[in-house]
Amino acid sequence: MLALRVIRGATRSVVWRIVRRRIGSVEGLENIPLDGPLVVVPNHASYFDHFVVQVVVQTFRGRPVWFLTKRESFARRFPRLWATAWYGIPVDRDVPAPDTLREVRRVLTSGDGLCVYPEGTRGDGGPLREFKPGAFRFALAHGAPIIPVGLHGTADVLRKGDRWFRRGRVDVVIGRPLQVDASVPKPRAAEALAGSGRDIVGALVERAGQNARRRRASAAPSAASAVDASIVHELGDEGVVAPSVLRRLRMLTTVVGLDERHGLELRVQRVRLAALRAVNRRGPSRVASAVVVGLRLARLRREAPAHPLVNYLLGRWCLAMPRALGGGPVRALEHLAVAATDPSDPTRSALASAEAHRRLGDPARALGQLRRVVLETPHRHPHHASRVRRAERLAVELQGPAS
């Protein structure tokens, strides 16, 4: 519906800016699956919960989260348009109607996220209310992972009765997907998950409160590895990312926590995104952007000389730039040798090293690097298949046609 898209488009940047400025820390992003449907089950203390969950999960996954929202919120025209534009699904809190069940099925079969507050209504800031089993029934019926979330501080930002946001910081802790006993019938399993899920979410809320206290002492938990995973997930076979996705990923680096935004690991990821944006540009602006990226990488390397990703990015940068601007294959190999020491991705730099050796007229060493890619790239790596295909194709080009 056009009106819904207009409302969402006109207010998205404002809502995301409000949330971004109030996120204190985010822990556990790596527990959110990047693909497929999921059901998010957070505690509920404020209407601000909706926007925090939406911004955090959508910037990480790139897919919206839909919220079961009390049907009373849809009674009048403007509240109905607002709630629907911001992914609300009307629900009768006692017994979900057939239209609600159809919407839930649509959301989960499309691979989007569904957020259900198991308490059924906003809490008062004390112990969590008893969890209702509805959220867990939806997840079990559609085979979707159940992601528990603890939110701390949302009630201070938007209190009951308030019409605008106060100052404050929200801390988020995302737990591992809840374990489901496949041997138990689904109705009994949903009841059991409601009980155990309440204890788990309560513990996450407590941890979020502890993180808030530690954050004030400048010890926020790190989410940089999850940002790295999201970038790797979005990379195409040729190392290119669409501009719209790059904008979302840049937003993600500003959402993960106030104290982390200037930390080394997130600064590395932001320069990485700047390099990917430069690849998408053409003409003089591409060269100018690449020069700026090179200066930023050089500063990072002076700060962390042995950082594998910084050296990998510098190696790729040197391959893309002429010697006159500080690039070239010889300098690329110096950086790529450091990048090759990364135990988390031992063959990431090998393709670039093969290209450098090829340019230097050393096909034997280039083929050696390509064999490393084929033999040593972990099968669990998200780009295993595409990386091996590229290595095999380049090996054929280097060896020439069979005689």
ZAFISE-689247 format. One line per field, with one value per residue (C-alpha): residue number from 1; residue in three letters; x, y, z. Coordinates in steps of 0.25 Angstrom, whole numbers, always signed. Layout:
BEGIN
n = [NUM; ...]
res = [ALA; ...]
px = [X; ...]
py = [Y; ...]
pz = [Z; ...]
//
This chain:
BEGIN
n = [1; 2; 3; 4; 5; 6; 7; 8; 9; 10; 11; 12; 13; 14; 15; 16; 17; 18; 19; 20; 21; 22; 23; 24; 25; 26; 27; 28; 29; 30; 31; 32; 33; 34; 35; 36; 37; 38; 39; 40; 41; 42; 43; 44; 45; 46; 47; 48; 49; 50; 51; 52; 53; 54; 55; 56; 57; 58; 59; 60; 61; 62; 63; 64; 65; 66; 67; 68; 69; 70; 71; 72; 73; 74; 75; 76; 77; 78; 79; 80; 81; 82; 83; 84; 85; 86; 87; 88; 89; 90; 91; 92; 93; 94; 95; 96; 97; 98; 99; 100; 101; 102; 103; 104; 105; 106; 107; 108; 109; 110; 111; 112; 113; 114; 115; 116; 117; 118; 119; 120; 121; 122; 123; 124; 125; 126; 127; 128; 129; 130; 131; 132; 133; 134; 135; 136; 137; 138; 139; 140; 141; 142; 143; 144; 145; 146; 147; 148; 149; 150; 151; 152; 153; 154; 155; 156; 157; 158; 159; 160; 161; 162; 163; 164; 165; 166; 167; 168; 169; 170; 171; 172; 173; 174; 175; 176; 177; 178; 179; 180; 181; 182; 183; 184; 185; 186; 187; 188; 189; 190; 191; 192; 193; 194; 195; 196; 197; 198; 199; 200; 201; 202; 203; 204; 205; 206; 207; 208; 209; 210; 211; 212; 213; 214; 215; 216; 217; 218; 219; 220; 221; 222; 223; 224; 225; 226; 227; 228; 229; 230; 231; 232; 233; 234; 235; 236; 237; 238; 239; 240; 241; 242; 243; 244; 245; 246; 247; 248; 249; 250; 251; 252; 253; 254; 255; 256; 257; 258; 259; 260; 261; 262; 263; 264; 265; 266; 267; 268; 269; 270; 271; 272; 273; 274; 275; 276; 277; 278; 279; 280; 281; 282; 283; 284; 285; 286; 287; 288; 289; 290; 291; 292; 293; 294; 295; 296; 297; 298; 299; 300; 301; 302; 303; 304; 305; 306; 307; 308; 309; 310; 311; 312; 313; 314; 315; 316; 317; 318; 319; 320; 321; 322; 323; 324; 325; 326; 327; 328; 329; 330; 331; 332; 333; 334; 335; 336; 337; 338; 339; 340; 341; 342; 343; 344; 345; 346; 347; 348; 349; 350; 351; 352; 353; 354; 355; 356; 357; 358; 359; 360; 361; 362; 363; 364; 365; 366; 367; 368; 369; 370; 371; 372; 373; 374; 375; 376; 377; 378; 379; 380; 381; 382; 383; 384; 385; 386; 387; 388; 389; 390; 391; 392; 393; 394; 395; 396; 397; 398; 399; 400; 401; 402; 403]
res = [MET; LEU; ALA; LEU; ARG; VAL; ILE; ARG; GLY; ALA; THR; ARG; SER; VAL; VAL; TRP; ARG; ILE; VAL; ARG; ARG; ARG; ILE; GLY; SER; VAL; GLU; GLY; LEU; GLU; ASN; ILE; PRO; LEU; ASP; GLY; PRO; LEU; VAL; VAL; VAL; PRO; ASN; HIS; ALA; SER; TYR; PHE; ASP; HIS; PHE; VAL; VAL; GLN; VAL; VAL; VAL; GLN; THR; PHE; ARG; GLY; ARG; PRO; VAL; TRP; PHE; LEU; THR; LYS; ARG; GLU; SER; PHE; ALA; ARG; ARG; PHE; PRO; ARG; LEU; TRP; ALA; THR; ALA; TRP; TYR; GLY; ILE; PRO; VAL; ASP; ARG; ASP; VAL; PRO; ALA; PRO; ASP; THR; LEU; ARG; GLU; VAL; ARG; ARG; VAL; LEU; THR; SER; GLY; ASP; GLY; LEU; CYS; VAL; TYR; PRO; GLU; GLY; THR; ARG; GLY; ASP; GLY; GLY; PRO; LEU; ARG; GLU; PHE; LYS; PRO; GLY; ALA; PHE; ARG; PHE; ALA; LEU; ALA; HIS; GLY; ALA; PRO; ILE; ILE; PRO; VAL; GLY; LEU; HIS; GLY; THR; ALA; ASP; VAL; LEU; ARG; LYS; GLY; ASP; ARG; TRP; PHE; ARG; ARG; GLY; ARG; VAL; ASP; VAL; VAL; ILE; GLY; ARG; PRO; LEU; GLN; VAL; ASP; ALA; SER; VAL; PRO; LYS; PRO; ARG; ALA; ALA; GLU; ALA; LEU; ALA; GLY; SER; GLY; ARG; ASP; ILE; VAL; GLY; ALA; LEU; VAL; GLU; ARG; ALA; GLY; GLN; ASN; ALA; ARG; ARG; ARG; ARG; ALA; SER; ALA; ALA; PRO; SER; ALA; ALA; SER; ALA; VAL; ASP; ALA; SER; ILE; VAL; HIS; GLU; LEU; GLY; ASP; GLU; GLY; VAL; VAL; ALA; PRO; SER; VAL; LEU; ARG; ARG; LEU; ARG; MET; LEU; THR; THR; VAL; VAL; GLY; LEU; ASP; GLU; ARG; HIS; GLY; LEU; GLU; LEU; ARG; VAL; GLN; ARG; VAL; ARG; LEU; ALA; ALA; LEU; ARG; ALA; VAL; ASN; ARG; ARG; GLY; PRO; SER; ARG; VAL; ALA; SER; ALA; VAL; VAL; VAL; GLY; LEU; ARG; LEU; ALA; ARG; LEU; ARG; ARG; GLU; ALA; PRO; ALA; HIS; PRO; LEU; VAL; ASN; TYR; LEU; LEU; GLY; ARG; TRP; CYS; LEU; ALA; MET; PRO; ARG; ALA; LEU; GLY; GLY; GLY; PRO; VAL; ARG; ALA; LEU; GLU; HIS; LEU; ALA; VAL; ALA; ALA; THR; ASP; PRO; SER; ASP; PRO; THR; ARG; SER; ALA; LEU; ALA; SER; ALA; GLU; ALA; HIS; ARG; ARG; LEU; GLY; ASP; PRO; ALA; ARG; ALA; LEU; GLY; GLN; LEU; ARG; ARG; VAL; VAL; LEU; GLU; THR; PRO; HIS; ARG; HIS; PRO; HIS; HIS; ALA; SER; ARG; VAL; ARG; ARG; ALA; GLU; ARG; LEU; ALA; VAL; GLU; LEU; GLN; GLY; PRO; ALA; SER]
px = [+0; +6; +2; +9; +22; +21; +19; +31; +40; +37; +39; +50; +62; +56; +53; +66; +74; +66; +69; +84; +86; +80; +87; +97; +102; +98; +103; +100; +97; +104; +92; +83; +82; +85; +76; +62; +50; +52; +43; +48; +43; +48; +43; +33; +34; +32; +26; +41; +44; +38; +47; +60; +57; +54; +66; +76; +71; +68; +81; +88; +79; +74; +60; +49; +43; +28; +21; +8; +1; -12; -24; -28; -16; -23; -36; -34; -29; -16; -11; -15; -7; +5; +5; +3; +14; +24; +21; +10; +0; -13; -16; -26; -18; -27; -29; -22; -32; -30; -25; -14; -10; -10; -1; +8; +9; +12; +23; +30; +29; +35; +48; +45; +45; +33; +34; +24; +24; +22; +17; +5; +6; +16; +22; +24; +39; +38; +39; +35; +20; +17; +20; +9; +12; +7; +20; +26; +15; +17; +32; +30; +19; +28; +41; +47; +58; +54; +63; +62; +65; +67; +65; +69; +66; +55; +45; +54; +54; +39; +30; +16; +7; +19; +18; +32; +46; +54; +69; +74; +82; +77; +85; +82; +86; +82; +83; +85; +73; +65; +67; +54; +52; +48; +43; +32; +19; +18; +7; +15; +28; +22; +17; +31; +38; +29; +34; +49; +48; +44; +56; +65; +60; +60; +75; +77; +70; +79; +91; +87; +86; +100; +105; +99; +107; +120; +117; +118; +132; +135; +135; +124; +123; +129; +120; +130; +131; +116; +117; +129; +120; +108; +118; +124; +109; +106; +118; +116; +124; +133; +134; +124; +112; +100; +100; +87; +93; +105; +97; +90; +103; +109; +97; +100; +113; +107; +96; +104; +107; +112; +125; +129; +127; +141; +148; +158; +151; +138; +147; +153; +140; +136; +148; +145; +131; +137; +146; +134; +127; +139; +138; +124; +128; +133; +143; +150; +142; +146; +161; +158; +151; +162; +172; +164; +162; +177; +181; +171; +176; +190; +186; +180; +193; +201; +192; +191; +203; +200; +184; +181; +169; +175; +187; +178; +170; +184; +188; +176; +177; +191; +187; +176; +185; +198; +212; +212; +201; +207; +201; +207; +208; +221; +215; +203; +210; +216; +203; +197; +208; +203; +188; +191; +194; +179; +175; +160; +161; +174; +172; +165; +178; +182; +174; +180; +194; +192; +188; +201; +210; +203; +206; +221; +222; +223; +212; +218; +216; +202; +198; +203; +194; +182; +184; +184; +170; +165; +171; +170; +158; +149; +136; +128; +132; +121; +129; +135; +129; +131; +145; +149; +142; +150; +163; +160; +157; +169; +178; +172; +175; +190; +192; +187; +179; +182; +191]
py = [+0; +13; +21; +11; +12; +27; +27; +18; +25; +38; +34; +23; +32; +40; +27; +21; +33; +34; +19; +20; +32; +24; +10; +8; -6; -18; -32; -45; -40; -53; -61; -56; -64; -56; -64; -70; -67; -65; -62; -51; -52; -40; -34; -23; -10; +1; +4; +8; -7; -8; +1; -4; -18; -14; -5; -15; -27; -21; -14; -27; -36; -26; -32; -25; -31; -31; -29; -35; -22; -21; -19; -6; +1; -1; +5; +19; +23; +30; +20; +9; +14; +17; +3; -4; +4; +0; -15; -16; -29; -27; -38; -41; -44; -55; -63; -60; -58; -65; -52; -51; -66; -63; -51; -59; -70; -60; -53; -66; -73; -61; -61; -49; -48; -48; -41; -46; -41; -53; -45; -40; -26; -16; -19; -10; -11; -22; -37; -42; -46; -60; -64; -68; -80; -73; -68; -82; -89; -80; -83; -98; -98; -92; -98; -84; -82; -75; -63; -58; -43; -35; -20; -10; +4; +6; +10; +21; +26; +25; +24; +20; +32; +40; +45; +48; +41; +45; +44; +31; +19; +5; -8; -20; -34; -45; -59; -72; -79; -86; -101; -109; -124; -131; -143; -135; -132; -117; -112; -118; -112; -98; -99; -103; -92; -82; -86; -87; -75; -66; -70; -68; -54; -50; -54; -46; -34; -35; -36; -24; -16; -21; -16; -3; -1; -7; +2; +14; +9; +8; -7; -9; -23; -25; -27; -24; -39; -39; -27; -34; -47; -38; -32; -45; -50; -39; -40; -45; -55; -44; -36; -26; -21; -13; +2; +0; -11; -3; +8; -2; -8; +6; +8; -5; +0; +12; +4; -6; +3; +17; +13; +4; +13; +19; +5; -1; -13; -5; +6; -5; -10; +5; +7; -7; -2; +11; +2; -5; +8; +12; +0; +4; +17; +21; +31; +42; +40; +25; +29; +40; +31; +20; +30; +34; +19; +17; +28; +23; +9; +14; +21; +8; +0; +10; +7; -8; -12; -27; -26; -37; -30; -16; -23; -31; -18; -11; -22; -21; -6; -8; -17; -7; +5; +9; +10; +25; +25; +15; +3; -9; -24; -23; -15; -23; -36; -30; -27; -40; -48; -42; -44; -59; -61; -59; -73; -69; -69; -75; -74; -60; -53; -65; -61; -46; -52; -61; -48; -41; -52; -53; -38; -40; -51; -63; -73; -84; -76; -71; -86; -90; -79; -84; -98; -93; -87; -100; -109; -101; -92; -97; -104; -96; -83; -75; -73; -86; -90; -77; -75; -89; -87; -74; -81; -92; -82; -74; -86; -91; -77; -77; -91; -88; -98; -112; -117]
pz = [+0; -4; +8; +17; +9; +9; +24; +26; +17; +22; +37; +36; +37; +49; +56; +53; +58; +71; +73; +69; +79; +91; +89; +100; +96; +88; +92; +85; +71; +66; +72; +61; +48; +36; +27; +29; +38; +53; +65; +75; +89; +97; +111; +109; +117; +107; +93; +90; +91; +77; +70; +77; +73; +59; +57; +63; +56; +42; +41; +44; +35; +25; +27; +35; +48; +49; +62; +68; +73; +81; +72; +80; +73; +60; +63; +58; +44; +48; +58; +49; +38; +47; +53; +40; +33; +45; +43; +53; +52; +60; +70; +80; +92; +97; +84; +71; +60; +46; +40; +50; +48; +33; +34; +44; +33; +22; +30; +34; +21; +14; +23; +31; +46; +56; +69; +80; +94; +102; +115; +106; +111; +116; +130; +141; +142; +153; +151; +137; +136; +133; +118; +109; +100; +87; +82; +84; +77; +64; +64; +66; +55; +45; +49; +53; +63; +76; +79; +94; +96; +109; +108; +119; +119; +109; +120; +124; +109; +107; +119; +120; +116; +109; +95; +93; +96; +108; +109; +113; +108; +105; +106; +98; +101; +90; +95; +87; +81; +90; +90; +86; +91; +78; +86; +92; +85; +80; +90; +102; +96; +95; +109; +114; +105; +112; +125; +122; +113; +124; +132; +121; +117; +131; +132; +119; +125; +137; +128; +120; +133; +137; +123; +126; +139; +132; +120; +129; +133; +118; +117; +107; +101; +87; +74; +64; +60; +57; +48; +41; +39; +33; +23; +19; +17; +8; -1; -15; -22; -27; -14; -18; -9; -14; -10; -2; +6; +9; +14; +24; +28; +31; +40; +47; +51; +58; +64; +72; +84; +87; +93; +82; +71; +72; +75; +66; +61; +57; +51; +42; +38; +34; +26; +19; +16; +10; +1; -4; -7; -15; -23; -27; -32; -46; -52; -44; -31; -30; -31; -20; -11; -12; -8; +4; +7; +6; +16; +26; +25; +26; +39; +44; +41; +49; +60; +59; +50; +50; +49; +38; +32; +32; +24; +15; +11; +9; +0; -8; -9; -14; -25; -29; -29; -37; -32; -33; -23; -13; -19; -28; -26; -18; -7; -8; -4; +8; +14; +9; +16; +29; +26; +23; +38; +41; +47; +45; +30; +25; +10; +9; +5; -4; -17; -16; -14; -26; -34; -29; -33; -47; -49; -45; -55; -45; -50; -41; -28; -33; -35; -22; -15; -23; -19; -5; -7; -13; -2; +11; +10; +21; +16; +26; +21; +15; +2; +1; -13; -19; -15; -20; -33; -35; -31; -41; -52; -50; -50; -63; -69; -63; -69; -82; -91; -90; -101]
//
